[in-house]
């Protein structure tokens, strides 16, 4: 039977105790609709509650809520319980340790999401090296109470309840990484980390999809070893009044930079492979002048828009080659290059290897 997560926007007068009573009312009538209430998360300060329910369909879930207390959810998505547990740490009610009749759950579903990724200056890094690094980082993540959602040779996705733990874990990982590559005399590898906050879902997408995507943009696009969203920075500073983070350790985005990053990436994901794409047309589509785009791109990425688009296309080309999606000529045109010769020239300048040689070895999986 499918498992769903629903979101309730709760008014200010509703407390976590009220939500606990509503959960109990759900459990009393759930059998009438073939449902099973598994657990919930409540944050009365932020005005949200998320319920995890096994149900035959969304309509049965709604009818159960309506019968039990009349509070219908504002949104419902189908979820994978393993993914929910990876992000949120549980898929059933926590043990009842207090007295009284109610097991009041005051745990928020709000999480700090950390995405990490390796950046290769050339394709000379053995993948076993990055695998060893990721294993090296596991202990740090566990020490800072992070929940590992995904970890492979090139990508890490971790969920934290505490913003302090998330930021300090990122700083510690970067410090250990610098020592590790120095010890192994490897200068062809960089580690980028993005940290942002979010709830499981709003009105679209899967669980934490929007937050993960933005953290990936921060990690992949923005200059800096550790990139923090404005909310992560503000929350960290409010929790740690006497802790100073050096500017060279992190790049904190402003709300206006976050808005520009969203506009930039939403547009580039739609048009990156258009061979007729120009800086002028792209800037116009973004709603900014060329000079505005140049300044904003320099602040975020330290690159021109033209260089950024070219690098984005080359990374996509690597993905296509890794997945064997065509030959060199087909991939060149598919990724927005006007000719295979120009594609080969750009690829070799960027990575120090011919795309034909890369296609043969497929040493790196982006």
N, C-alpha and C positions, 0 to 999 in steps of 0.2 A: 504494500500500500504506500502511496506517496507520502512524503513528509513535507510540510509547509512551514514557512515562517511568515507571521503577519506583523504588521507595524501599527501601533495605536499611538496617536498623538493625544496625550492626556492633559487636561486642563490643570491650572496651578493648584486648585483646591483638592485634587486627587493625590493621595500619598501612596507610598509603597505598601502600606497596610491595606488601603482600599484595593490595590491591584492584587494583593495576596488573597483577599476575600473573593474577588472576581475569579481568580484562578481556581479556588475551591469550588465555586459555583459551576464552573466549566466541568470539573471532574465529576460532579454529581449527575450531570445530564449527558455526558459525552457518549455513553453507550446507546442513547436513543438515535444518534446520528452516525454511528460507526466510527467515532473519533477517539483519539487518545491524546490527552494533553501531556506532553513530555516535560516541559519546563518553560520558564520565561525569564526575561531580564527587564529590570525596571530602573529608570533614572528619573525620579520626580523633579530633580533640579532642571534637567534639560527637557522634561515633558515628553518622554518617549517610553514606550514599553514594547517589547518584542516577544511574541509567543512562538514556541515550537510545538507543532501539533501533527500527529499522524492522522490522516483523514482520506476518505475515498475521493474527494474532490474539494474545490474551493467553496462550492455552495454549501456542502455539508458543514464545513468549518464555520461559515457565516451563520448558518442556522443554529449551530450549537451556541455560539456567542450570543446571538439574539435571544435565544431561549433562556440562557443562564443569567444574563445581566443587561442585555440590550446594547452593549458597547461594540459596535461593528468595527472591524479593522479598516484602516485607511488604505492599506496596500497589502497584497499577499504574493509571495513567490514560492515556487517549489525549490527545495534545497537538498543537497547531499549531506546527510548527517555527519559523515566523516569530515567534510569541509567545515561545517559548523563547529564541530569539536576542535578542529585544528585552530580556527580563529578565536573561538570564545572559551575553549577549555572544558566544556561539558555539554551534554545533551539530555541531562535529566536534572531534577531538582537536587540542590546540595543537601547534605544530611541536616536534619533538624536538630539543632543543638540547644535551642532555647526552651524556656518554659512556655506555658500557654497553649492555645489551640491552633495558632497560625504559624506557619513557616514563612516568615516575611523575607522575601529576597530583595535586597536593595542593590544588587549588583547591576551596574550599567553595561550595556552592550557596546558602548563607545570604546574604541581601541586605537592605539598608535600603531601604524603599519610601517614596517621598515623593509625596503627593497634594496638589495645590493647586487651589483653586477661588475664583472671584470671588463676592462677596456684594454684592448691589445694594440700596442704601437707597431707590432709586426707579428707575423704568424710563425714565430720561432718558439712559442711557449708550448711545452708538452702538456696535454690536457690532464695528465696524472698529477702535475704540479698544482693545478687549481683544485683538483679533487682533494688533494692533501690539505690545501689551505682551508677548504670548506669544513673538513673534518676537524681541523685545528680550531675553527671558530665555534663549533657546536658547544663545547664546554663553556665558552664565554656567554653564549646566548642563554644556556640553561642557568648559569650563575645569576644572570640579570632577569630571570623569570620570564624569558621570552618563550612563546609557543611557535615552534617551527612548522610552517605550513608547507613550504617547499624549499629544498636545498639540493642543487646539483652542481656540476662542475663550473657553470657560468652564472648562476642565478640563485639568489636567496630571497625568501619571503617569510617574514617573521611578524607575529602579532604580540603586542604588549598591552597590559592594563595600565602600567605606570609610565608617564611621559619621562620622568627622571630616569628610570631604568632603561628606557629606549634610547635616550640621548647618551647616557653614560656607556651603554653597551656599544653604540656606534663609535664613540670616541676610542674606547678600548680596542675594538676590532681594528680600527685604522692604525692605532699605535702598534699593535701586534703585527699587522700586515707589513708595515714599514720595516720593522725589525726582521721579519721573516724573509722578505725579498732581499734585504741588505745582506743577510747571512748567506742566502743562496745566490747572491750576485746576479739577480734577475731584475733588469731595469725596463723590460719590455711590457710590463704589466702594471695597470692601475686598478684600484678598487674604488668604485663610486657607490655612495649610499644616499638614499632619499627617505625622509621621514615625514609622514603627514597623518592626520587624524580623520576618523570617520565612524559612522554607524553602519550596521550590516547592509542596509539598503534604504533608498528613499522611495522613488516611484518607478524605477526601471533597473534593469540589469540583475545579475546574480549577487550572491552574498559578497560584500565588500568590493565588488567590481569597480565602482567609480573611484574608491579610495586607492585601490591597488594600481589602477591605471595612472592616476595622478602621481603616485609615488614612483612609478616606473618612468614617467616623463621627467620628474625631478632628478632621478638617478642617471638617466641616459642623456639628458639634454643640458641641464644646468651645470655651469662650471663650479667645481668645488668638491673636495673629498667627501664632505657630509653636507647635504642640502636639507634645510629645515623649512617646513611651511611656517607661515606667520603665527598660526595657532600653536604649533609645537613650541616655537620659541617663547611665546607669551606664557604658555602653561608652565614651561620649564622654569622661567624666571620667577613666576609667582610662587612656585614650590621651593625655589632655591635662591633666596634673596642674597645670600653671601657667596654664591658660586659664580665665577666669571669664566665664560667660554671665549677663548681667543678667536679673533676674526679669521686667522689662517686655518683654524680647525673646521669652521662651518661657514656656510653661505646661507643666510636667512632671507627668505623671500618676503617681499612686502605684498600686501593685498593686490596692489596694481600689477606687480610682476606675476602673481599667480593668475590674475585675469588674462594678462597677455599670453602667458604660457598655455592656458586652456584654449584661447582663440587660435593661437599659432598651431598647436598640435591637432586640434579638431579639423582645421582647414588642411594642414599638410597630409593628414591621413586620408583625406578625400582626393587630393590632387597631386600627390608626390610623383606619380608615374606619368603625368601628362608631359609629353615631349615638347609641347608649346608653352609650358609654364615659364614665365619670366619674372624677374624681381618686381617689375612695374605692375604686372597683372596680379601677382601675389599680394603685394603691399596694398593695392586697391581693394582686393577682396577682404583683406584683414580690416580695412577701414582706417588705415594710417598712411601718412605720407612716407616716401622712401627714407627721408632723414629720420623720421620717428622710428621706423622699423629698424634702421641701422643702429640707432642709440639703444633701443630696447634689446636687440639681438646681442650687441656687444656686452651689455650689462648682464644678460642671462647666460650667454654661451661663449662670449669672447670670440665670436665668429661673425662673418658677414652672412646675410641671408642666402646668398648664392653658394657659399662654402657649406653652409648648414644643409641645404637641400641636396647638394652633391654627396655629402657624407651619409645622409639619411638613405639615399638611393643605393649607395655602395653597401651599406649594412643589409638592406633588403636583398641585394644581389647575392650576398653571402648566404642569406637564409635560403634563397631559391636554389643555389648551388648545393647547399647541404642537403636539401630535400630532393635534389635531382630534377628540378623543374625546368627542363630544357637544356639546350646547348648554350655556348657563350653568346652567340648572336641573338638567339631568342631571349635570353635573360637580359642582354643589353637593352634591347628595345622594350622589353616588358617593364624594366625599371626606369624608363624615361630618358635613356641616353639616345642621342641622334644617330650614333654609329657604333658598331662593335670596336672599331679602332680607337675611338675616343674613350669608350668604356674601359678598354684594356689599359690605355695610358693612365687614366685616373686611378684605376684599381692598383696598378703597380706603384704609382707615386704614393698612394695611401698606405699600402700594406707591404711593399717590397717584394711582391711575388706576382707572377702572371696569373690571371684568372684561370687559364687552362691548367696550370700547375696546381692551383688551389683545388680546382674541380677534381683533379686526380687524387690528391691526398686527402681532401676534406678533413684536415687536421683539427679545425676548430668548428664547433657548433654554436652559433650565436643564439 
